[in-house]
């Protein structure tokens, strides 16, 4: 089943970049008009709008499974080819540094991996991948942070956390709204992505990805996207992470 993007893909850049702003207003208006006694989903909507179990983007067929609806968590297969995964690892190899957390970019034992960010559309490979992830996530690429690559050695992990910024952070003025984690290799043992509030665990599989969003008016839904990267037991783990922001960043 092909996925339709006529709602923004055929519009001008300025119109596309107003797309998320329109969703924000729609969510706020719907929240105000619906009684608090009605189901939580009645006043909310998803950013990821694909239906069925398969989407097609260009020449790429991507099967997907919705693991959880509110908040939405989706497992996707074949997001990147094995060749693209290998290219990302090779391109990032000599640029890796100890990972940091929060908008202040500080080293913390919560996150013991190494990582790096590509510049936006840094080369043809990155530009192509960014466009595909943007289409899957249903948000214009102008809202995308630079693609991040992470590498976890045995014993390294990222303890449970939220991807969005706290209201006290300066970065919250243009907060993150959704995440896609793409697995760049198969891990011998460990390294799963887990959601403790949802009892969901996703094992790493080369080329596959897990997507989740935290765009909701109901903060309790957003809080349920608490997630972490389990320690690698054997081998190593490589992932690419794409975060989308509420407003454009490029």
N, C-alpha and C positions, 0 to 999 in steps of 0.2 A: 504494500500500500504506500503510495507516494504521499509525502507530507506537503501540505499547501502552506506557502509563506506569502501569499498575495497581500496579507494585511500589512506587511512592511517592505518586502523585498522589491516591489516594483515602485516604491515611492522614492522621493528625493532623500538625500542624506539627512537634511534637517527634519523631514517628516519621520524618518525612521528613528531618529534620536529622540523624538517626542513620544515614541511608542511606549516606553516604560513609564513615563510621566502620566500618560493616559491611563495605564493600568493602575497606577497609584491612586489617581482620583476616583476611578471606578470602584476600587476596593473601599476607599473612604466613604463614598456616597452610599454604597450598598450597605456598609456597616451601620451608618446612621439611620437607614430606612427600615432595618429589620430588627424585630424585637429580640432582646437578649435571651428569651426563652426558646427561640428556634434553634435548630441544629447549627453547630459551629460552621459547617461547610456552606451553609446557606448565604453567609455574608463574606465568603472568601472565594478566591479563584486561583488556579494554578498558572504559573508561567509556562511550564512545559505542557504543551497542548496536544501532543500526538495521541491518537487513539489507535486501538488495535494492538498488534504485537510486533510490527515491522515498520520502519521508515526507510525511505530511499533518498539519499542526498547525492546528487551527481551519479557517479558509477558505484557508489558504496551502499550496500544493503545492510541495515543495522537492526537486528532483532532486539527487542527490549521487553522487560518484565517490570511491572509496577509492584515493588515489594511492600509499599505502604502508601496509603492515600493522603492522610492528614496527620503529619506533614508528608509531602510526597517524596518518596525515595524510589529511584528507578535504577535497575541493573541493565546495562547495554552491552551488547556483543559487537565485535568487529568495528569499533569506533576508529581505531587506527590499524593499519596493516602492520605486519611484523617488520617490514622494511622501514616504515615510518618510526616505529618504536626504537629500532636500532639506530636510526639517524639521530633521534633526539638524545639518546644516551651518548653517542659519539660527539655531537655538537656541544654538549654541556660538560663533558668529562674533565677538561682542565680548568673549568671556571667554578667548580664546586667549593663552597665555604660552609662553615658550621651554621646550621639553621638558627634563625632568630624568631621570636614571637612578638605579637602585639604591634600596634601602629608605631611604637617607639623603637621597634627592631632591636630587641635585647636577647642575649643568650640566656636560656633557661633549661633546667633539667627536664621540664615537661616535654621538650622536643630535642632529641639527641641526634637527628639526622644531619646530612649535609645538603645544601641546596643552592640554586641560582635562579635568576630571572632572565628570560630573553627580553630584548627590547621589542616593542610592538612591531609586528611584520618585519622582523630583523632580516629575514631572507625568504626565499620562495617557499621553502619547506614550512617555516613557522607561519607565514601568511596563509598558506593553504590549510594548515591544521586549525588556525584561529578561526578562519571562515567556517569550517565544518563544525567546530564546537559551538560557534555562535548560532548556526542553523539548528543544531540539536537542542540547544538551551533556549532557543526562541527569543533571544535578546540580541540587538544589533551589536556588532563587534566593537563599535565605538564605546561601549560600556565595559569592555573587557580589560582587566588588568593584564600585565605581561604574563605570558605563560611561565609557570614555575616548574622546575625539575627538582625532585628530591631523591636522595639515595640513602637507604637504611642498611647498615651492616648488622651482623648478628648482635643481638642484645639491644639494638637501638629501636626507639619507638616514638610515638607522639601520643601523650596521654589525652584522655577525654577532654574536649574543648568545644567551643562554638566558633564558627568562622566569622560571624558578624561582630562588629565592634560595639562595645558598651556605650551607652549614651554619654558617659563622661569623657570619651575619647574624641579628639578633634576629627578623626577619620569618620565618625558616625554621621557627620553632615552629608556624606555621600557613602552610605553604608553598603556593604555587600548584601546581595539578595539571593544568590544561588551559587552552587559549587559543582564542578565535575572533576572527579579524580580518575585519571586514566592509568591503567597498569601497563608498564612498559616491558615487564618480564614475568616469567613464572618463578615463584618463590618455592624453594624446596620445602620449607616448613615455617609457619608463622606469618606475620605481616598482614593479617586480615584487617579490614576496616570494620569497626563495630559501632553500633548505636545502642548504648546501654538502656536508654529510655524506651526503645522500640523492640528490643531483643532481636536485632538483626545483625548478622555477621556476613561479610562479603569477602571471600578469599581472592587473592590476586590472581588474575589470569591475563596473560599477555594480549594486549589489544582491546580488552574489555574496559568498562568504566562503571562507576557508580555516580549517580546524579542525585542531588537533593536541594531543596529550596527552603528559604526562611523569610519569605516576603509577606507573611500574613499579618493582618491587623491584630489577631489574637496572639499575644506574646507567649502564651503557654504552648502554642503550636511551634513557634520558633525555638523555644527552649528544648523541645523534644528532639531537635536535630543535634543534640550533644553527640559527639562521635570521637573516635580515636583510631590510631594505627597501632595494632598490637605489636609487641616486640618480634623481630625476626629471630627465628630459632636456628635455621640453617640456610645458608646461601645469602643472598642480598635482595633488596627490593628497590626497584626504580619506579617512580610515578611522575606523571605530569598533572599539574593542578591548574584549572581555569576557574577564576572567580569573576563574577559579574557584579557591577555596581548599580545602584539605583539611578544615578545620572551618568552621563558620558564622562570618560576619563581621557579620551584621545580625540 
